[in-house]
Amino acid sequence: MAPSTLTALAEEKTLQASFVRDEDERPKVAYNDFSNDIPVISIAGMDDGGEKRGEICSKIVKACEEWGVFQIVDHGVDAKLVSEMTTLAKEFFALPPEEKLRFDMTGGKKGGFIVSSHLQGEAVQDWREIVTFFSYPTRNRDYSRWPDKPEAWRAVTEEYSQKLMELACKLLGGLVGGYGTRNRGFNQGLC
């Protein structure tokens, strides 16, 4: 089957069977039923060291152990940059199908555009479009797989990727520190 986009698939009269999950595989919770209890952790002051860092690291560990997920606030990634990246993503996905398909990643290509994915070997596709590319390590970036539209994509994505990598390293350091372990090179080559 030739690659397609959700825009094209949405015009079909019947939903393809590859997008329909068995009843027992469908979510049991309403799509708009959220918990207000997911831990929200401010990481302001994490770089200051001392007691404040220890408190934040403990919160990260507790959230990971009890929830497996948490939200961070006061992370230091500029809201303007996050907004620019969000806008560019929306602009990319609003492009005509032929533009997105120039970066089709079927057939084993590393990075680009794809509808759904089978990263876990699932037979049923998710109703989503994905643009993925590898930004780290920077020496392995293949810019031929990065979208060239919208125009600012590359510059903003490079900056955004750098800021998120710094944040990821900070959080990993916090997790390691929260377990009372020293950062004995866990991030060498990564951060």
C-alpha positions, 0 to 999 in steps of 0.5 A: 500500500502506498504511503498516505496521510491522515488528510487523505485517509479522512476523505475515505468513506470507510475507516480502514480496518488497520485503524480499528482496535478490538473492543477489549483493546480500547481505552476504558477511561473516557478521553477527557477523564484526567487525574489532578493528582499527577505530580507537578514538580517545580525544578526552580533552584535545582541548580543551586545545590544543597538542600533545595536540590535534595528536595527536588531530587526526592520528589522526582524519585517519589514521582517515578516510583509511585506514578511513573510520570510527572510534570515539571514546571519552572524548567527554564525552557523559554516559553517563546521557544516552546511556542515557536516549536508548537507553531512550526509543528502545526504548520508542518502537519498542515502542509499538503500531503505531497509535501509531508510525503517528501520525508516519508520514512517507510522502507527503513529510512531513519527519520522523517514523516509517517502515519502511525507507527508500529514501534511495539509491533502492534497490528493496529495503527494509531490515528496519528501522523508523526515527524521524527528525526534524530537530533542527538548525538549531533554528529549523526544528524541527517538533515536530509531527513529533516523537513525544510518547510516551514522555513524556520524548522531547522533553526528552531528545532536545533535550539529546542533540541539543545534546550530539551537535552539540557533539561533531560540531563538535569532531570537524569542527574536529579533522578540519579542524585535522588537515589543517593548515587553519584553521577559516575559518568552516567551522562558521558557522551550524552550531556 
